């Protein structure tokens, strides 16, 4: 018979081996040289205002419908059926949207549907000979549609998987692929301590389809293959303060991407009567984000539902600030 401890231990071993295949070191000095080697990079943009405010240290906290992005194993941990929509004002007038629904088939089984979209306004097409524009326009569009299944294997351990169809298009060129997220969530039994392990955006390499006209070259229709932005996450969370009116949650998450150096996220959330929430987070070894992220949230009961509004702001050194808004409904 397989013990309760051996199940998460086996999953952890599997994920660590997957992570070690791409790198053996933490915070490698040359990690930044891996930038730009992956496709579908919009999948790396974290979803949800709450997660962003917590420094994206969210894999072991995710107890809302954004778990469909952060950790599919946590979807079954969401206490009720829930829907959430999230909007991010990204850089250069780029908009990032997320929508997700978690539905419990049984107390031990949950399914989810999620949608991620990144869009821009129409942009002027330029060439070397016409740098101010040819009179034509084009758009950049990304789309990801995911289906999730999550199950409680024991009272302490849950497992989940997401299959996601992704498509990226810029002008006449497009790419599409299927990527998979696999996650585990484990309550240790020691106070409220829990940990999570996630392997996200795992899939085969793909290349752009279509053709473009390059000045001085002519038509180009052969392109290099790129792998999806696979990432390994190891996360811990606990409540050092857990009282009737006050709660403090702390979280830690190690992120190992295949296209950048490793980084660590730290998050702190204070809750007053589970109605008002204050959050702060910080990311270590992320050069472009050296200031803490901040956020707040409000939960309000409305007839047969509970609504929660969250706001998060992150500051980047050169690109400025990003603002995230989320609205969730439990039913």
TITITI-836783 format. One record per residue (C-alpha): residue in three letters; y, z, x. Coordinates in steps of 0.02 Angstrom, whole numbers. Each point is the difference from the previous one (the first is absolute). Layout:
 res     py     pz     px
 ALA      Y      Z      X
...
END
This chain:
 res     py     pz     px
 UNK      0      0      0
 UNK    174    -43     65
 UNK    113    152     12
 UNK    180      1    -64
 UNK     65     12    177
 UNK   -102   -145     67
 UNK     70   -126   -126
 UNK    184     11     56
 UNK    -56     21    180
 UNK    -93   -166     -9
 UNK    149    -88    -78
 UNK    116     75    132
 UNK   -115    -62    139
 UNK      0   -175    -76
 UNK    190     -7    -10
 UNK     27     71    173
 UNK   -117   -131     72
 UNK     99   -135    -91
 UNK    160     70     73
 UNK    -71     12    176
 UNK    -47   -184     -5
 UNK    183    -47     13
 UNK     63    137    117
 UNK    -60    152     95
 UNK    167     85     29
 UNK    129     94   -101
 UNK    181    -59     19
 UNK    -40   -137    128
 UNK    148    -52    107
 UNK    -30   -184    -40
 UNK    -33     26   -186
 UNK    164    -81    -46
 UNK    -59   -163     77
 UNK   -122    -20   -145
 UNK    146    -30   -119
 UNK     -4   -168    -89
 UNK   -187    -34     11
 UNK    -44     29   -184
 UNK     28    -88   -165
 UNK     46     71   -171
 UNK    111    131     82
 UNK     75     45   -169
 UNK   -158    104    -26
 UNK     68    121    131
 UNK    151     46   -107
 UNK    -39    169    -75
 UNK     12     15   -189
 UNK     77    140   -101
 UNK    157    104     26
 UNK    -99    161     20
 UNK   -108    -67    141
 UNK    150    -75     91
 UNK     95    165     -8
 UNK   -152     88     76
 UNK      1   -112    153
 UNK   -144   -100    -75
 UNK   -117    146     40
 UNK    -79    -24   -170
 UNK   -185    -41     16
 UNK    -55    180    -33
 UNK    135     36   -130
 UNK    -13   -155   -110
 UNK    -31     76   -171
 UNK     90   -132   -102
 UNK    -26   -185    -36
 UNK     71    -51    170
 UNK   -168     60     68
 UNK    -56   -178    -41
 UNK     99    -49    156
 UNK    -13    155    110
 UNK   -180     55    -27
 UNK   -116    -74   -133
 UNK   -111    155     10
 UNK    143    106    -68
 UNK     14   -102   -160
 UNK   -136    105    -83
 UNK     93    157     57
 UNK    149    -46   -111
 UNK    -13    129   -139
 UNK     42   -117   -145
 UNK      9   -185    -35
 UNK    162    -60     76
 UNK    113   -150     25
 UNK    137    -19    129
 UNK    129   -131     47
 UNK     97      5    163
 UNK    146   -102     66
 UNK     60    -12    180
 UNK    166    -72     55
 UNK    -61    -70    166
 UNK    105    -81    135
 UNK     97   -164    -16
 UNK     -4     -1   -192
 UNK   -190      3      0
 UNK    -80     86   -151
 UNK   -167     89      6
 UNK    -87     47   -163
 UNK   -157    100    -40
 UNK    -90     35   -162
 UNK   -161     94    -26
 UNK   -110     75   -136
 UNK   -140    128     21
 UNK   -126     22   -141
 UNK   -143    127     -1
 UNK   -165    -66    -65
 UNK    -77    173     17
 UNK     58    159     89
 UNK    -93    -67    153
 UNK     48   -184     -9
 UNK    169    -88     -2
 UNK     58   -179     11
 UNK    170    -69     43
 UNK    103   -158     -1
 UNK    147    -28    116
 UNK    128   -135     34
 UNK    114    -20    152
 UNK    136   -132     10
 UNK    132    -39    130
 UNK    132   -131    -41
 UNK    165    -69     62
 UNK    140    -99    -78
 UNK     13   -186     29
 UNK     45    -37    182
 UNK     85   -155     69
 UNK   -111   -118     99
 UNK     76    -41    170
 UNK    -47   -115    144
 UNK     60    -24    179
 UNK    112   -143    -54
 UNK     58     87   -160
 UNK     21    185     46
 UNK    108     36   -152
 UNK   -132    -63   -122
 UNK    -81   -158    -65
 UNK     40     37   -182
 UNK   -180     52    -33
 UNK    -62    178    -22
 UNK   -164     94     20
 UNK    -71    173    -36
 UNK   -114    125     83
 UNK   -128     83   -115
 UNK   -143    123     28
 UNK   -125     59   -129
 UNK   -147    120      1
 UNK   -113     42   -148
 UNK   -125    141     21
 UNK   -148     74    -94
 UNK    -55    176     45
 UNK   -155    105    -34
 UNK     -1    185     44
 UNK   -139    128    -23
 UNK    -25    186     28
 UNK   -162     12     97
 UNK      7    191     -4
 UNK    127    129    -58
 UNK     78    -11    174
 UNK    -24   -179     56
 UNK     58   -164    -78
 UNK    -13   -180     57
 UNK     94   -156    -51
 UNK     17   -185     35
 UNK    132   -130    -44
 UNK    -22   -188      6
 UNK    167    -88     11
 UNK     46   -183    -16
 UNK    153    -39    107
 UNK    108   -155      7
 UNK    150    -40    108
 UNK    113   -151    -22
 UNK    154    -64     91
 UNK     65   -171    -49
 UNK   -146   -124      9
 UNK   -116    117     96
 UNK   -116    127    -79
 UNK   -144    116     48
 UNK   -124     94   -107
 UNK   -139    122     37
 UNK   -105    146    -65
 UNK     23    168     85
 UNK    -86    166    -31
 UNK     57    182      7
 UNK   -131    137     20
 UNK     44    184    -13
 UNK    -73    175     -3
 UNK     75    164    -63
 UNK    -72    170     40
 UNK     44    177    -56
 UNK    -53    116    139
 UNK    -14    156   -108
 UNK    116     94    118
 UNK    154     43   -103
 UNK     73   -167    -61
 UNK    -35    -95    160
 UNK    -62   -178    -23
 UNK    -13   -152    109
 UNK    -11   -187    -30
 UNK    -54   -151     99
 UNK     48   -177    -47
 UNK    -33   -172     71
 UNK    123   -119    -84
 UNK     25   -188     -7
 UNK   -164    -42     85
 UNK    -46   -184    -11
 UNK    -27   -164     90
 UNK    131   -101     93
 UNK     86   -141    -92
 UNK    121   -140     39
 UNK    146    -80    -97
 UNK    -33   -150   -110
 UNK    120   -144    -26
 UNK    113    -99    115
 UNK    178      6     66
 UNK    115   -120     90
 UNK     56     64    171
 UNK    149    -80     86
 UNK    -57   -100    150
 UNK   -184     23    -43
 UNK    -27    -71   -173
 UNK   -124     63   -127
 UNK    -98    156     47
 UNK   -151     53   -104
 UNK   -109     95    124
 UNK     37    184     24
 UNK    -70    151     90
 UNK   -107    130    -89
 UNK     65    177    -27
 UNK    -91    158    -51
 UNK     61    112   -142
 UNK     94    161     47
 UNK   -151    115      7
 UNK     43    184     19
 UNK   -100    159     23
 UNK     74    161    -71
 UNK    -56    180     26
 UNK     95    126   -107
 UNK      4    188    -34
 UNK     94    101   -130
 UNK     12    180    -60
 UNK    112    123    -94
 UNK     61    145    107
 UNK     95     61   -154
 UNK    -83    -13   -171
 UNK     74    110   -135
 UNK     35    -17   -185
 UNK    180    -58     25
 UNK     -1    -58    181
 UNK   -109   -119     99
 UNK     17    -68    175
 UNK   -114   -142     53
 UNK    -13    -55    181
 UNK    -83   -161     58
 UNK    -48    -84    163
 UNK    -61   -178     22
 UNK    -55   -101    151
 UNK     23   -187    -20
 UNK    -90   -126    110
 UNK     58   -180    -40
 UNK    -77   -153     80
 UNK    171    -77     34
 UNK    103    142     71
 UNK     -9    167     90
 UNK    -74    152    -85
 UNK    121    115    -91
 UNK     -2    167    -91
 UNK     78     46   -166
 UNK     52    177    -50
 UNK     50     49   -176
 UNK     61    154    -94
 UNK     19     16   -189
 UNK     74    150    -91
 UNK    -32     13   -187
 UNK     87    118   -121
 UNK   -105     33   -156
 UNK    -77   -173     28
 UNK    158    -70    -78
 UNK    123    -28    144
 UNK    -56    -65    170
 UNK     88    -10    169
 UNK    -79    -98    143
 UNK     26    -38    184
 UNK   -106   -100    121
 UNK      2    -64    177
 UNK    -95   -135     95
 UNK    -41     25    184
 UNK    -10   -148    120
 UNK     91   -117   -118
 UNK    149    -57    103
 UNK     92    -85   -142
 UNK     -6    157   -110
 UNK     60    153     95
 UNK     83     94   -143
 UNK    -93     98   -135
 UNK    -38    -73   -170
 UNK     65     95   -151
 UNK    -41      2   -184
 UNK     -1     92   -165
 UNK    -95     -7   -163
 UNK      9     61   -179
 UNK   -144     22   -124
 UNK     38      3   -186
 UNK   -121     18   -148
 UNK     31   -132   -134
 UNK   -102     11   -162
 UNK   -180    -40     49
 UNK     42    -49    178
 UNK     77     70    159
 UNK    128   -106     90
 UNK     40     19    184
 UNK    146    -81     90
 UNK      5     -3    190
 UNK    129    -62    124
 UNK    -20    -20    188
 UNK    113    -63    139
 UNK    -48    -50    177
 UNK    121    -41    140
 UNK    -36   -131    134
 UNK     97    -12    162
 UNK     57   -181     -8
 UNK    -40    -58   -176
 UNK     77    142    -98
 UNK    -68     95   -150
 UNK   -136    -42   -125
 UNK     -2     75   -174
 UNK   -157     25   -105
 UNK    -14     43   -184
 UNK   -160     45    -93
 UNK    -37     39   -182
 UNK   -170     67    -52
 UNK    -74     44   -170
 UNK   -155    107    -30
 UNK    -94    -20   -164
END
